[in-house]
Amino acid sequence: NNTDTDLYESTRWGVDMNGVKAAMSTKTVAILVVHPFGTLIADQKTMLRLRLLADEHNLDIWEDSAQCYTGKAMASVDNQLGYTGSEYADVSFFSFGTIKTATALGGGLALLRSPYPCNQTPTQQMQSKSSRAGEVACSMRRIQETIYTQQTNYSYLARVLKSFVFHLVSHSHIGCGAVKLLLDSVGLDYDEFVVSSLRGFPSTSSKELITHLRKRPCPALLGLLHRRLLSSDKTATSVFARSNRCHSFEKLVRDDGRVVIPKDTNGTSMNGWLFPIQVKDPHGTSRALLKMGFDVPCGMTQLKPVNEEKTQCPRTISVFEHILYLPITIPNIKTTDRLMLLKALEAVTNGENSSKSNKKLAKTRKSRRAYVNS
């Protein structure tokens, strides 16, 4: 009998081992662990439990770590600094897309391993050490080189130029305002335009999306990706600074029911690559904050339930329907701007609609710059 609000307020993010076991069938080939918002949904103890379960049923563990790559600069795994995937996963996937933690404006990595079955003796582990990851990697390379077409340097140059323009516009309140006015004049939605433009691929059918994905990266992309991998110490430093910004802002936010900060089963806040919050009316809140100069998108991004019917996944749907993403993780936001965002958020979620409040918000808008949450 929980209400919609009860569901998203009481939800804690984590791996439900009983739920994983219940979902397994004879058709199951792997357990997919997804780390949302750039945070680790499963610590090493949980990954070990999943490894034991996978070994028992002869399954793989696939780890979606799209926003979690920070290289090997630091060794703190559970704090996400220096994270290159769990040793208990058969494969860890990392993205280097336009707005990812370590961006190469495209491309990704699949880090394959041959994790030892946890129920084997050390001697048996040594005997089974080599085989599988190398065989899978060779098969993947063969398929990529014989079937996939190669991305051209010109198409990658177009993406670089587009990203450069977006970077300039997103750091200018005049630029953002001009774009919004232009889109409003032709009847286009600002949020949808920004999200679709920042996606690595156009919004097409699943079949066409697969065609876009199945391309070999061009030499220019590989060169930038190689540079990113070599400079992972800088990535770790920026992640540490971003984490500090999130923690300092979190201390100021009233987690009082009007604004809910998603947390994991250990009570740790789910912010890292993004700073998600949950509110009762995300679309109304987003529109109100946009008028005040803050780009605070809402929605599921690319992360969403496999089955989107409320009868199948009521808790998951409720959580994602109430999510907003605050522009706290971007490096150029000033302390004064964060405080103004906090005041604006409190005013909107408290339902301040009096003329006095509107005058206050209008005054805030005049002194604001727009921040694109990217």
C-alpha beads as a LAMMPS data file, in Angstrom:
LAMMPS data file: protein, C-alpha beads

374 atoms
373 bonds

1 atom types
1 bond types

-500.0 500.0 xlo xhi
-500.0 500.0 ylo yhi
-500.0 500.0 zlo zhi

Masses

1 110.0

Atoms # bond

1 1 1 0.000 0.000 0.000
2 1 1 2.984 2.330 -0.358
3 1 1 2.293 5.568 -2.168
4 1 1 4.414 6.691 -5.113
5 1 1 6.227 9.134 -2.830
6 1 1 6.885 6.446 -0.214
7 1 1 8.573 4.276 -2.846
8 1 1 11.183 6.747 -4.001
9 1 1 11.797 8.175 -0.513
10 1 1 12.382 4.762 1.095
11 1 1 14.433 3.206 -1.694
12 1 1 18.060 2.317 -1.065
13 1 1 20.393 1.444 -3.927
14 1 1 22.220 -1.874 -3.778
15 1 1 22.370 -5.458 -4.951
16 1 1 19.456 -7.597 -3.757
17 1 1 20.995 -11.074 -3.642
18 1 1 17.620 -12.746 -3.169
19 1 1 16.261 -10.788 -6.112
20 1 1 19.210 -11.870 -8.270
21 1 1 18.639 -15.519 -7.377
22 1 1 14.898 -15.241 -8.080
23 1 1 15.533 -13.690 -11.495
24 1 1 17.879 -16.462 -12.638
25 1 1 16.635 -19.149 -15.009
26 1 1 17.992 -21.763 -17.402
27 1 1 18.311 -18.984 -19.997
28 1 1 20.559 -16.836 -17.798
29 1 1 24.122 -16.492 -19.105
30 1 1 25.438 -13.605 -16.993
31 1 1 24.814 -11.307 -14.038
32 1 1 24.979 -7.651 -15.079
33 1 1 26.103 -5.218 -12.363
34 1 1 25.321 -1.593 -13.235
35 1 1 27.044 1.247 -11.347
36 1 1 24.738 4.308 -11.670
37 1 1 25.727 7.990 -11.470
38 1 1 29.458 7.148 -11.388
39 1 1 29.178 5.462 -7.990
40 1 1 29.840 1.835 -7.104
41 1 1 26.577 0.011 -6.418
42 1 1 28.453 -3.079 -5.207
43 1 1 31.557 -3.066 -3.009
44 1 1 34.140 -5.837 -3.197
45 1 1 32.378 -7.985 -0.580
46 1 1 29.176 -7.870 -2.616
47 1 1 31.084 -8.623 -5.818
48 1 1 32.635 -11.650 -4.108
49 1 1 29.184 -12.930 -3.138
50 1 1 28.061 -12.481 -6.739
51 1 1 31.173 -14.314 -7.931
52 1 1 30.364 -17.282 -5.706
53 1 1 26.784 -17.308 -7.009
54 1 1 27.979 -17.049 -10.617
55 1 1 30.462 -19.910 -10.169
56 1 1 27.729 -22.070 -8.666
57 1 1 25.581 -21.649 -11.788
58 1 1 28.404 -21.355 -14.367
59 1 1 27.593 -17.713 -15.191
60 1 1 29.640 -14.669 -16.166
61 1 1 29.637 -11.351 -14.324
62 1 1 29.445 -8.311 -16.589
63 1 1 30.176 -4.959 -14.945
64 1 1 28.797 -1.730 -16.419
65 1 1 31.284 0.859 -15.121
66 1 1 30.595 3.407 -17.878
67 1 1 31.227 6.503 -15.701
68 1 1 33.613 4.998 -13.137
69 1 1 36.998 4.871 -14.902
70 1 1 39.706 6.804 -13.050
71 1 1 42.799 4.786 -13.998
72 1 1 45.426 3.422 -11.663
73 1 1 46.602 6.678 -10.138
74 1 1 45.269 5.846 -6.663
75 1 1 44.489 2.544 -4.984
76 1 1 41.313 3.330 -3.072
77 1 1 38.798 0.997 -4.746
78 1 1 35.608 1.514 -2.762
79 1 1 36.078 5.307 -2.873
80 1 1 36.204 5.002 -6.668
81 1 1 39.624 6.599 -7.060
82 1 1 41.827 4.427 -9.226
83 1 1 38.950 2.139 -10.188
84 1 1 39.494 -0.096 -13.228
85 1 1 36.830 -2.683 -12.468
86 1 1 36.280 -5.469 -9.979
87 1 1 38.643 -8.422 -9.920
88 1 1 35.563 -10.664 -9.595
89 1 1 34.009 -9.548 -12.906
90 1 1 34.635 -11.398 -16.166
91 1 1 34.438 -8.129 -18.070
92 1 1 34.190 -4.463 -17.075
93 1 1 32.884 -1.890 -19.552
94 1 1 34.036 1.745 -19.524
95 1 1 32.785 4.642 -21.636
96 1 1 34.790 7.630 -22.861
97 1 1 31.879 9.506 -24.405
98 1 1 31.344 13.257 -24.578
99 1 1 30.248 13.882 -20.983
100 1 1 31.931 10.965 -19.228
101 1 1 34.465 11.256 -16.394
102 1 1 37.467 10.622 -18.654
103 1 1 36.291 11.743 -22.072
104 1 1 37.822 11.058 -25.450
105 1 1 34.612 12.296 -27.127
106 1 1 33.767 8.720 -27.986
107 1 1 34.886 5.144 -27.686
108 1 1 34.905 2.631 -24.868
109 1 1 36.909 -0.172 -23.305
110 1 1 36.036 -3.737 -22.420
111 1 1 38.475 -4.990 -19.793
112 1 1 38.387 -8.800 -19.806
113 1 1 39.621 -11.062 -17.031
114 1 1 39.773 -14.724 -16.144
115 1 1 38.639 -14.590 -12.510
116 1 1 39.513 -17.691 -10.553
117 1 1 36.501 -19.714 -9.408
118 1 1 36.348 -19.009 -5.696
119 1 1 35.694 -22.675 -4.872
120 1 1 38.967 -23.878 -6.441
121 1 1 42.192 -24.664 -4.625
122 1 1 45.279 -22.491 -5.353
123 1 1 46.694 -25.284 -7.550
124 1 1 43.504 -25.510 -9.596
125 1 1 43.418 -21.721 -9.904
126 1 1 46.921 -21.679 -11.359
127 1 1 45.970 -24.338 -13.901
128 1 1 42.934 -22.383 -15.129
129 1 1 44.669 -19.007 -15.116
130 1 1 45.155 -18.119 -18.754
131 1 1 42.518 -19.350 -21.054
132 1 1 39.214 -17.638 -21.326
133 1 1 39.853 -13.877 -21.336
134 1 1 42.489 -14.199 -24.054
135 1 1 40.249 -16.350 -26.225
136 1 1 37.312 -13.942 -25.910
137 1 1 39.550 -10.925 -26.640
138 1 1 40.876 -12.595 -29.814
139 1 1 37.333 -13.372 -30.967
140 1 1 36.233 -9.786 -30.300
141 1 1 39.174 -8.377 -32.281
142 1 1 38.544 -10.743 -35.180
143 1 1 34.863 -9.765 -35.384
144 1 1 35.707 -6.062 -35.106
145 1 1 38.367 -6.176 -37.826
146 1 1 36.401 -8.296 -40.312
147 1 1 32.804 -7.077 -39.904
148 1 1 32.794 -3.548 -38.478
149 1 1 33.453 -0.520 -40.678
150 1 1 35.870 2.122 -39.421
151 1 1 34.839 5.541 -38.220
152 1 1 36.404 8.278 -40.351
153 1 1 38.661 11.003 -38.996
154 1 1 36.303 13.560 -40.602
155 1 1 33.267 12.321 -38.676
156 1 1 35.310 12.435 -35.474
157 1 1 36.473 15.972 -36.315
158 1 1 32.806 16.994 -36.653
159 1 1 32.136 15.621 -33.166
160 1 1 35.151 17.480 -31.754
161 1 1 33.968 20.766 -33.288
162 1 1 30.403 20.253 -32.026
163 1 1 31.692 19.520 -28.518
164 1 1 33.893 22.630 -28.636
165 1 1 30.908 24.820 -29.534
166 1 1 28.781 23.287 -26.766
167 1 1 31.599 23.845 -24.286
168 1 1 31.796 27.536 -25.177
169 1 1 28.034 28.054 -25.083
170 1 1 27.550 26.181 -21.802
171 1 1 30.035 28.478 -20.051
172 1 1 28.222 31.649 -21.124
173 1 1 24.948 32.844 -19.644
174 1 1 24.395 34.924 -22.765
175 1 1 25.018 31.930 -25.024
176 1 1 22.681 29.655 -23.058
177 1 1 19.998 32.333 -22.939
178 1 1 20.247 32.955 -26.682
179 1 1 19.966 29.234 -27.453
180 1 1 16.918 28.875 -25.201
181 1 1 15.173 31.875 -26.761
182 1 1 15.871 30.521 -30.232
183 1 1 14.524 27.075 -29.362
184 1 1 11.445 28.551 -27.683
185 1 1 10.739 30.620 -30.798
186 1 1 10.614 27.514 -33.008
187 1 1 8.751 25.369 -30.483
188 1 1 11.611 23.048 -29.500
189 1 1 12.196 21.792 -25.969
190 1 1 15.463 23.057 -24.459
191 1 1 16.114 19.998 -22.295
192 1 1 15.457 17.543 -25.113
193 1 1 17.733 19.525 -27.443
194 1 1 20.638 19.507 -24.985
195 1 1 20.297 15.823 -24.103
196 1 1 19.953 14.663 -27.714
197 1 1 22.883 16.835 -28.816
198 1 1 25.189 15.458 -26.122
199 1 1 24.370 11.825 -26.872
200 1 1 27.039 9.968 -28.750
201 1 1 24.487 8.782 -31.316
202 1 1 21.217 10.101 -32.733
203 1 1 17.894 8.956 -31.296
204 1 1 17.070 6.123 -33.680
205 1 1 15.671 2.620 -33.562
206 1 1 17.523 -0.103 -31.685
207 1 1 18.686 -1.673 -34.953
208 1 1 20.140 1.607 -36.251
209 1 1 21.764 2.287 -32.882
210 1 1 23.582 -1.048 -33.052
211 1 1 24.833 -0.093 -36.522
212 1 1 26.260 3.152 -35.104
213 1 1 27.914 1.289 -32.237
214 1 1 29.515 -1.382 -34.383
215 1 1 32.325 0.694 -35.817
216 1 1 36.049 0.584 -35.315
217 1 1 37.380 3.805 -33.793
218 1 1 39.380 6.058 -36.092
219 1 1 43.104 6.763 -35.457
220 1 1 42.348 10.247 -34.090
221 1 1 39.952 8.872 -31.460
222 1 1 42.411 6.134 -30.504
223 1 1 45.136 8.746 -30.115
224 1 1 43.056 10.851 -27.707
225 1 1 41.894 7.751 -25.840
226 1 1 45.511 6.664 -25.415
227 1 1 46.348 10.109 -24.048
228 1 1 43.481 9.845 -21.560
229 1 1 44.703 6.463 -20.339
230 1 1 48.229 7.795 -19.854
231 1 1 46.980 10.821 -17.892
232 1 1 44.748 8.908 -15.492
233 1 1 46.451 10.662 -12.558
234 1 1 44.805 13.906 -13.691
235 1 1 41.463 12.118 -13.979
236 1 1 41.779 10.850 -10.414
237 1 1 42.595 14.370 -9.191
238 1 1 39.546 15.864 -10.906
239 1 1 37.332 13.070 -9.531
240 1 1 38.587 13.799 -6.009
241 1 1 37.804 17.519 -6.421
242 1 1 34.366 16.730 -7.834
243 1 1 33.635 14.388 -4.934
244 1 1 34.516 17.167 -2.482
245 1 1 32.144 19.561 -4.252
246 1 1 29.348 17.011 -3.983
247 1 1 29.961 16.343 -0.282
248 1 1 30.139 20.029 0.616
249 1 1 26.885 20.789 -1.226
250 1 1 25.174 17.744 0.224
251 1 1 25.734 19.060 3.749
252 1 1 23.697 22.149 2.841
253 1 1 20.741 20.335 1.272
254 1 1 17.798 19.623 3.562
255 1 1 16.965 15.964 3.066
256 1 1 13.495 16.595 4.527
257 1 1 11.155 14.760 2.164
258 1 1 10.776 17.662 -0.253
259 1 1 14.291 16.958 -1.537
260 1 1 15.560 13.381 -1.204
261 1 1 19.189 12.454 -1.849
262 1 1 19.442 8.856 -3.137
263 1 1 21.518 6.627 -0.857
264 1 1 22.852 3.107 -1.017
265 1 1 22.174 0.334 1.495
266 1 1 25.063 1.585 3.652
267 1 1 23.618 5.104 3.817
268 1 1 26.201 6.575 1.411
269 1 1 24.898 9.195 -1.001
270 1 1 24.689 8.201 -4.663
271 1 1 26.540 11.090 -6.281
272 1 1 29.753 11.154 -8.232
273 1 1 29.641 11.634 -11.984
274 1 1 26.202 13.195 -11.420
275 1 1 24.467 14.760 -8.411
276 1 1 20.954 13.250 -8.460
277 1 1 18.151 14.335 -6.152
278 1 1 14.511 13.252 -5.981
279 1 1 11.569 15.640 -5.722
280 1 1 7.794 15.252 -5.935
281 1 1 7.413 17.277 -9.154
282 1 1 10.698 16.985 -11.103
283 1 1 9.423 18.493 -14.371
284 1 1 7.875 21.506 -12.646
285 1 1 10.991 21.997 -10.527
286 1 1 13.220 21.716 -13.587
287 1 1 11.213 24.328 -15.503
288 1 1 11.200 26.733 -12.550
289 1 1 14.953 26.434 -12.004
290 1 1 15.639 26.851 -15.733
291 1 1 13.796 30.187 -15.653
292 1 1 16.159 31.192 -12.854
293 1 1 19.237 30.345 -14.917
294 1 1 19.972 26.808 -13.713
295 1 1 19.918 23.903 -16.156
296 1 1 18.618 21.057 -13.987
297 1 1 17.484 18.212 -16.265
298 1 1 15.242 15.375 -15.188
299 1 1 14.495 11.930 -16.503
300 1 1 16.215 8.600 -16.922
301 1 1 19.156 9.607 -19.151
302 1 1 20.362 6.369 -20.764
303 1 1 19.831 4.379 -17.555
304 1 1 16.346 2.929 -17.235
305 1 1 14.555 -0.288 -16.246
306 1 1 14.463 -3.144 -18.729
307 1 1 10.701 -3.427 -18.242
308 1 1 9.130 0.040 -17.985
309 1 1 5.641 -1.085 -16.930
310 1 1 4.799 0.110 -13.437
311 1 1 3.218 -3.208 -12.552
312 1 1 6.545 -4.950 -13.205
313 1 1 8.993 -2.504 -11.576
314 1 1 6.988 -0.039 -9.436
315 1 1 9.848 0.968 -7.160
316 1 1 12.369 1.433 -9.971
317 1 1 9.956 3.431 -12.124
318 1 1 9.019 5.634 -9.159
319 1 1 12.669 6.368 -8.385
320 1 1 13.541 7.426 -11.930
321 1 1 10.356 9.433 -12.433
322 1 1 11.350 11.714 -9.544
323 1 1 15.039 12.285 -10.338
324 1 1 16.681 15.642 -11.075
325 1 1 20.379 16.202 -11.786
326 1 1 21.932 19.266 -10.147
327 1 1 24.896 20.986 -11.885
328 1 1 27.189 20.531 -8.897
329 1 1 29.769 18.234 -10.462
330 1 1 30.942 20.721 -13.103
331 1 1 34.349 22.242 -12.216
332 1 1 33.619 25.920 -12.928
333 1 1 30.628 26.486 -10.636
334 1 1 31.470 28.982 -7.903
335 1 1 30.575 28.783 -4.216
336 1 1 28.221 31.766 -4.553
337 1 1 26.453 30.063 -7.460
338 1 1 26.007 26.861 -5.480
339 1 1 24.458 28.827 -2.619
340 1 1 22.104 30.597 -5.029
341 1 1 21.131 27.242 -6.535
342 1 1 20.410 25.942 -3.046
343 1 1 18.182 28.925 -2.229
344 1 1 16.373 28.600 -5.536
345 1 1 15.824 24.881 -4.993
346 1 1 14.444 25.475 -1.500
347 1 1 12.108 28.200 -2.778
348 1 1 10.739 26.017 -5.567
349 1 1 10.298 22.846 -3.517
350 1 1 8.701 24.789 -0.651
351 1 1 6.070 26.058 -3.114
352 1 1 6.755 29.755 -2.583
353 1 1 4.335 31.416 -4.981
354 1 1 3.694 34.735 -3.285
355 1 1 4.476 37.971 -5.121
356 1 1 7.251 38.652 -2.640
357 1 1 8.897 35.323 -3.410
358 1 1 8.512 35.862 -7.153
359 1 1 10.250 39.242 -6.918
360 1 1 13.082 37.605 -4.980
361 1 1 13.460 34.897 -7.607
362 1 1 13.329 37.407 -10.435
363 1 1 16.149 39.343 -8.788
364 1 1 18.124 36.115 -8.546
365 1 1 17.570 35.410 -12.238
366 1 1 19.073 38.733 -13.274
367 1 1 22.335 37.960 -11.512
368 1 1 22.531 34.313 -12.569
369 1 1 24.510 32.582 -15.249
370 1 1 23.236 29.379 -16.770
371 1 1 25.093 26.167 -16.100
372 1 1 24.657 23.241 -18.430
373 1 1 24.790 20.036 -16.439
374 1 1 27.352 18.306 -18.634

Bonds

1 1 1 2
2 1 2 3
3 1 3 4
4 1 4 5
5 1 5 6
6 1 6 7
7 1 7 8
8 1 8 9
9 1 9 10
10 1 10 11
11 1 11 12
12 1 12 13
13 1 13 14
14 1 14 15
15 1 15 16
16 1 16 17
17 1 17 18
18 1 18 19
19 1 19 20
20 1 20 21
21 1 21 22
22 1 22 23
23 1 23 24
24 1 24 25
25 1 25 26
26 1 26 27
27 1 27 28
28 1 28 29
29 1 29 30
30 1 30 31
31 1 31 32
32 1 32 33
33 1 33 34
34 1 34 35
35 1 35 36
36 1 36 37
37 1 37 38
38 1 38 39
39 1 39 40
40 1 40 41
41 1 41 42
42 1 42 43
43 1 43 44
44 1 44 45
45 1 45 46
46 1 46 47
47 1 47 48
48 1 48 49
49 1 49 50
50 1 50 51
51 1 51 52
52 1 52 53
53 1 53 54
54 1 54 55
55 1 55 56
56 1 56 57
57 1 57 58
58 1 58 59
59 1 59 60
60 1 60 61
61 1 61 62
62 1 62 63
63 1 63 64
64 1 64 65
65 1 65 66
66 1 66 67
67 1 67 68
68 1 68 69
69 1 69 70
70 1 70 71
71 1 71 72
72 1 72 73
73 1 73 74
74 1 74 75
75 1 75 76
76 1 76 77
77 1 77 78
78 1 78 79
79 1 79 80
80 1 80 81
81 1 81 82
82 1 82 83
83 1 83 84
84 1 84 85
85 1 85 86
86 1 86 87
87 1 87 88
88 1 88 89
89 1 89 90
90 1 90 91
91 1 91 92
92 1 92 93
93 1 93 94
94 1 94 95
95 1 95 96
96 1 96 97
97 1 97 98
98 1 98 99
99 1 99 100
100 1 100 101
101 1 101 102
102 1 102 103
103 1 103 104
104 1 104 105
105 1 105 106
106 1 106 107
107 1 107 108
108 1 108 109
109 1 109 110
110 1 110 111
111 1 111 112
112 1 112 113
113 1 113 114
114 1 114 115
115 1 115 116
116 1 116 117
117 1 117 118
118 1 118 119
119 1 119 120
120 1 120 121
121 1 121 122
122 1 122 123
123 1 123 124
124 1 124 125
125 1 125 126
126 1 126 127
127 1 127 128
128 1 128 129
129 1 129 130
130 1 130 131
131 1 131 132
132 1 132 133
133 1 133 134
134 1 134 135
135 1 135 136
136 1 136 137
137 1 137 138
138 1 138 139
139 1 139 140
140 1 140 141
141 1 141 142
142 1 142 143
143 1 143 144
144 1 144 145
145 1 145 146
146 1 146 147
147 1 147 148
148 1 148 149
149 1 149 150
150 1 150 151
151 1 151 152
152 1 152 153
153 1 153 154
154 1 154 155
155 1 155 156
156 1 156 157
157 1 157 158
158 1 158 159
159 1 159 160
160 1 160 161
161 1 161 162
162 1 162 163
163 1 163 164
164 1 164 165
165 1 165 166
166 1 166 167
167 1 167 168
168 1 168 169
169 1 169 170
170 1 170 171
171 1 171 172
172 1 172 173
173 1 173 174
174 1 174 175
175 1 175 176
176 1 176 177
177 1 177 178
178 1 178 179
179 1 179 180
180 1 180 181
181 1 181 182
182 1 182 183
183 1 183 184
184 1 184 185
185 1 185 186
186 1 186 187
187 1 187 188
188 1 188 189
189 1 189 190
190 1 190 191
191 1 191 192
192 1 192 193
193 1 193 194
194 1 194 195
195 1 195 196
196 1 196 197
197 1 197 198
198 1 198 199
199 1 199 200
200 1 200 201
201 1 201 202
202 1 202 203
203 1 203 204
204 1 204 205
205 1 205 206
206 1 206 207
207 1 207 208
208 1 208 209
209 1 209 210
210 1 210 211
211 1 211 212
212 1 212 213
213 1 213 214
214 1 214 215
215 1 215 216
216 1 216 217
217 1 217 218
218 1 218 219
219 1 219 220
220 1 220 221
221 1 221 222
222 1 222 223
223 1 223 224
224 1 224 225
225 1 225 226
226 1 226 227
227 1 227 228
228 1 228 229
229 1 229 230
230 1 230 231
231 1 231 232
232 1 232 233
233 1 233 234
234 1 234 235
235 1 235 236
236 1 236 237
237 1 237 238
238 1 238 239
239 1 239 240
240 1 240 241
241 1 241 242
242 1 242 243
243 1 243 244
244 1 244 245
245 1 245 246
246 1 246 247
247 1 247 248
248 1 248 249
249 1 249 250
250 1 250 251
251 1 251 252
252 1 252 253
253 1 253 254
254 1 254 255
255 1 255 256
256 1 256 257
257 1 257 258
258 1 258 259
259 1 259 260
260 1 260 261
261 1 261 262
262 1 262 263
263 1 263 264
264 1 264 265
265 1 265 266
266 1 266 267
267 1 267 268
268 1 268 269
269 1 269 270
270 1 270 271
271 1 271 272
272 1 272 273
273 1 273 274
274 1 274 275
275 1 275 276
276 1 276 277
277 1 277 278
278 1 278 279
279 1 279 280
280 1 280 281
281 1 281 282
282 1 282 283
283 1 283 284
284 1 284 285
285 1 285 286
286 1 286 287
287 1 287 288
288 1 288 289
289 1 289 290
290 1 290 291
291 1 291 292
292 1 292 293
293 1 293 294
294 1 294 295
295 1 295 296
296 1 296 297
297 1 297 298
298 1 298 299
299 1 299 300
300 1 300 301
301 1 301 302
302 1 302 303
303 1 303 304
304 1 304 305
305 1 305 306
306 1 306 307
307 1 307 308
308 1 308 309
309 1 309 310
310 1 310 311
311 1 311 312
312 1 312 313
313 1 313 314
314 1 314 315
315 1 315 316
316 1 316 317
317 1 317 318
318 1 318 319
319 1 319 320
320 1 320 321
321 1 321 322
322 1 322 323
323 1 323 324
324 1 324 325
325 1 325 326
326 1 326 327
327 1 327 328
328 1 328 329
329 1 329 330
330 1 330 331
331 1 331 332
332 1 332 333
333 1 333 334
334 1 334 335
335 1 335 336
336 1 336 337
337 1 337 338
338 1 338 339
339 1 339 340
340 1 340 341
341 1 341 342
342 1 342 343
343 1 343 344
344 1 344 345
345 1 345 346
346 1 346 347
347 1 347 348
348 1 348 349
349 1 349 350
350 1 350 351
351 1 351 352
352 1 352 353
353 1 353 354
354 1 354 355
355 1 355 356
356 1 356 357
357 1 357 358
358 1 358 359
359 1 359 360
360 1 360 361
361 1 361 362
362 1 362 363
363 1 363 364
364 1 364 365
365 1 365 366
366 1 366 367
367 1 367 368
368 1 368 369
369 1 369 370
370 1 370 371
371 1 371 372
372 1 372 373
373 1 373 374
